[in-house]
Amino acid sequence: MFCVHSGECGGCQSIEQPYSDQLVAKQAYVVSALQVLGLPPENIFPVLPSESSVYYRNKMEFAFARKPTGELYLGLKRRGVFWDVIPLSHCYLQDPVTPYLLQFTSDYLCPSGLPAWDYRKREGVFRYLMVRQSKTTGHFLISLVVSEAQNMSFFEGYAAALVAKFPQVKSIVLTLQPTSSDTAFSTDMRVLVGEPILEEQLGALKFSISPTAFFQTNTRQAAVLYNEIVKSLNPEPEDVVMDLYCGTGTIGLYVAPYVSAVIGVEENPASIENAIQNARANGIANITFEVENVRRFLKFSKLQATKMIVDPPRDGLIPKVVRRVIERKPKTLVYVSCNLSTFIRDAKILTESGFEICGVQPVDMFPNTGHIEVVAQLRYSGVL
C-alpha cells in the first residue's frame, strides 16, 4: 500500500509492506525477543492478525503548526523529530473523514491569528486536536487542546460550525493544557457540544468512554485481545480476580461473568467513573473498583484474590509492584503488555520468584507499525 507520507511520518513504519509479511516479521521478533526467557517454541503461539490493517484506530492526537506563510495546519510529528509537524492530506490509520475534520478545523481557526504551539520554545495557544471515534456508532468526540481560552465565544462558534458541517461529530470539548509538558492530557475541560462521552461495544458489552479515559485504540481487535485474556486466566466460578491498571473496566467486565468477583484498580478517577457506569449499564454486579495507585493498593489493601491480571503502561511494572504481586502469590497471573522489553524485564523477576510462563499469545493491535501486544499466562508453583 502506498502512502504519500510514508518514510517521514511517525504514525506508520511499515505500511508499504504487505500485511502478511508484517505478521511474519512480528512473529519472528516475538520469538527472538523471548528466547532470553528460555521459553519452548511451542509456548509462543502464532500472532493473531487484526481484522483490518487500515482505518482501525479509534483515537488519534494531531498536532498544530503554522507554515512560514502563516497558514495554520494539523498533522503528525515527523518520525524522530518532536518539534516538526507534517501536514496530512490523507491517513490510513483513522476513519477517512478524519483529514476533512483536520482541514476544516485549521481553516476555521487560522484567521484568529493565535499561534500554534512551538514544541521547542514551549509557547503558543493551539496544541492538539484529539479525535475519538466510536467504531460501533460511527460518532466522533473531538477535544481541542489549547494553552489558554480567553475568548470562549470564538471556540463555541468553531464547535457549532464543525457540528453543522459534520453531523457525525456528537461531542466537542475544549481542553486547557497550559503546562510546558508536551501532552494533550488534562482534566480541565469545557464542554462545547453534546455530552463528553462516546458509546462503544465489545462483544455483548457496552462501554462509555470519556475524553481522558484509556480504551484500546483498535476496537475490533480489542475483543480478540480480551477473549485471549479470559482464556489465559482459565477462570473458575469460585475465583476472585484482581484487575490491576483496569482503566475503564473493560477487561474486568469481560472476566466477571466467569468468576465469583472482580476487583478493578486504577488511579485515574475519570476512568473509574466510566468503569462504574459501564458495570451498571451492563448489569454486572460482581465487580468493584478502587481509585488507587496500584503499588499502594497492593501494599495496604486487605482484599485478597486467587488470580490477577496486569495491563500496565509501556513502562511495565515498577519494582515495588512486582514485589507485591510476588508476595500475594496469585495462582494465575495474566500479564498483558504492549512493550516486550519491559515485559521481559518483569518476567525475569517473576520466574525467579516461583512463577512459570505457560504460554505467550501475540495479538496484533497496531498494523503497519512495529508494535505488538502479548498476553502471557504465568502460574505460581512456588518452586524456585
JOTAQUI-V956812 format. One record per residue. SS is DSSP state (@ for helix, = for strand, . for the rest). PHI is phi in whole degrees, 0 to 359 (* if undefined). BURIAL is + if it has 16 or more other C-alpha atoms within 10 Angstrom, else -. Layout:
ss = <SS;SS>
phi = <PHI;PHI>
burial = <BURIAL;BURIAL>
This chain:
ss = <.;.;.;.;.;.;.;.;=;.;.;.;.;.;.;.;.;.;@;@;@;@;@;@;@;@;@;@;@;@;@;@;@;@;@;@;@;.;.;.;@;@;@;=;=;=;=;=;.;.;.;.;.;.;.;.;=;.;=;=;=;=;=;=;=;=;.;.;.;.;.;=;=;=;=;=;=;=;.;.;.;.;.;.;=;=;=;.;.;.;.;.;.;.;.;.;.;@;@;@;@;@;@;@;@;@;@;@;@;@;.;.;.;.;.;=;.;=;.;.;.;.;=;.;.;=;=;=;=;=;=;=;=;.;.;.;.;.;.;=;=;=;=;=;=;=;.;.;.;.;.;@;@;@;@;@;@;@;@;@;@;@;@;@;@;.;.;.;=;=;=;=;=;=;=;=;.;.;.;.;.;.;.;.;.;.;.;.;=;=;=;=;=;.;.;.;.;=;=;=;=;=;.;.;=;=;=;=;=;.;.;.;.;.;.;.;.;=;@;@;@;@;@;@;@;@;@;@;@;@;@;@;@;.;.;.;.;.;.;=;=;=;=;=;.;.;.;.;.;@;@;@;@;@;@;@;.;.;.;.;=;=;=;=;=;=;.;.;@;@;@;@;@;@;@;@;@;@;@;@;@;.;.;.;.;.;=;=;=;=;=;.;.;@;@;@;@;@;@;@;.;.;.;.;.;.;=;=;=;=;.;.;.;.;.;.;.;.;@;@;@;@;@;@;@;@;@;@;.;.;.;=;=;=;=;=;=;.;.;@;@;@;@;@;@;@;@;@;@;@;@;.;.;.;=;=;=;=;=;=;=;=;=;.;.;.;.;.;.;.;.;.;=;=;=;=;=;=;=;=;.;.;.;.>
phi = <*;260;235;294;261;300;96;238;279;274;289;236;243;222;293;276;269;308;299;299;289;300;295;298;295;292;298;298;297;297;299;295;294;277;303;296;271;70;284;297;306;289;269;249;274;297;301;273;285;284;302;229;259;226;54;263;283;262;213;213;243;250;266;274;201;238;286;304;278;106;291;279;211;238;191;244;295;296;304;80;229;286;260;252;250;268;296;254;268;201;211;269;272;245;311;302;284;304;302;288;297;295;295;299;297;294;295;289;279;304;296;297;77;291;284;287;295;265;284;264;281;60;209;132;242;282;248;219;240;267;244;246;227;281;282;275;259;84;285;246;240;246;239;268;260;228;273;204;217;278;238;296;297;296;290;295;295;300;298;297;293;295;294;296;280;234;296;285;279;254;219;223;235;258;253;265;227;273;283;280;296;275;213;267;277;194;266;271;233;241;283;259;215;69;254;282;214;245;259;226;228;234;61;269;260;252;227;256;237;271;302;261;283;281;210;307;285;252;302;293;285;299;297;297;301;292;298;291;297;300;297;292;292;50;291;237;304;271;291;248;245;263;252;270;61;282;59;274;86;299;294;301;291;295;279;310;297;261;227;287;202;231;242;265;233;201;269;274;301;297;295;294;301;298;299;296;299;295;297;296;298;261;65;258;257;263;228;235;231;241;276;197;296;300;299;293;300;295;283;253;289;269;295;242;215;273;221;225;235;238;228;282;297;301;287;77;271;289;306;292;291;303;297;293;298;298;297;278;52;296;289;225;236;257;253;257;220;253;219;300;295;285;297;298;302;289;296;300;294;296;288;280;238;106;262;238;278;268;182;230;250;285;229;276;269;227;304;71;232;273;277;213;263;229;243;249;259;240;239;271;252;78;261;258>
burial = <-;-;-;-;+;+;-;+;+;+;+;+;+;+;+;-;-;-;+;-;-;+;+;-;-;+;+;-;-;+;+;-;-;+;-;-;-;-;+;-;-;-;-;+;+;+;+;+;+;+;-;-;+;+;-;+;+;+;+;+;+;+;+;+;+;+;-;-;-;-;-;+;+;+;+;+;+;+;+;-;-;-;+;+;+;+;+;+;-;+;+;+;+;+;+;-;-;+;+;-;+;+;+;+;+;+;-;+;+;+;-;-;-;-;+;+;+;+;+;-;-;-;+;+;+;+;+;+;+;+;+;+;+;+;+;-;-;+;+;+;+;+;+;+;+;+;+;-;+;-;-;-;-;-;+;+;-;+;+;-;-;+;+;-;-;+;-;+;+;+;+;+;+;+;+;+;+;+;-;-;-;-;-;+;+;-;-;-;+;+;-;+;+;-;-;+;+;+;+;+;+;+;-;-;+;+;+;+;+;+;+;+;+;+;+;+;+;+;+;+;+;+;+;+;+;+;+;+;+;+;-;+;+;+;+;-;-;-;+;+;+;+;+;+;+;+;+;+;+;+;+;+;+;+;+;+;+;+;+;+;+;+;+;+;+;+;+;+;+;+;+;+;+;+;+;+;+;+;+;-;-;-;-;+;-;+;+;+;+;+;+;+;-;+;+;-;+;+;-;-;-;-;-;-;+;+;+;+;+;+;+;+;-;-;-;+;+;-;-;-;+;+;+;+;+;+;-;-;+;+;+;+;+;+;+;+;+;+;+;+;-;+;+;+;-;+;+;-;-;+;+;-;+;+;+;+;+;-;+;+;+;+;+;+;+;+;+;+;+;-;-;+;+;+;+;+;+;+;+;+;-;-;-;->
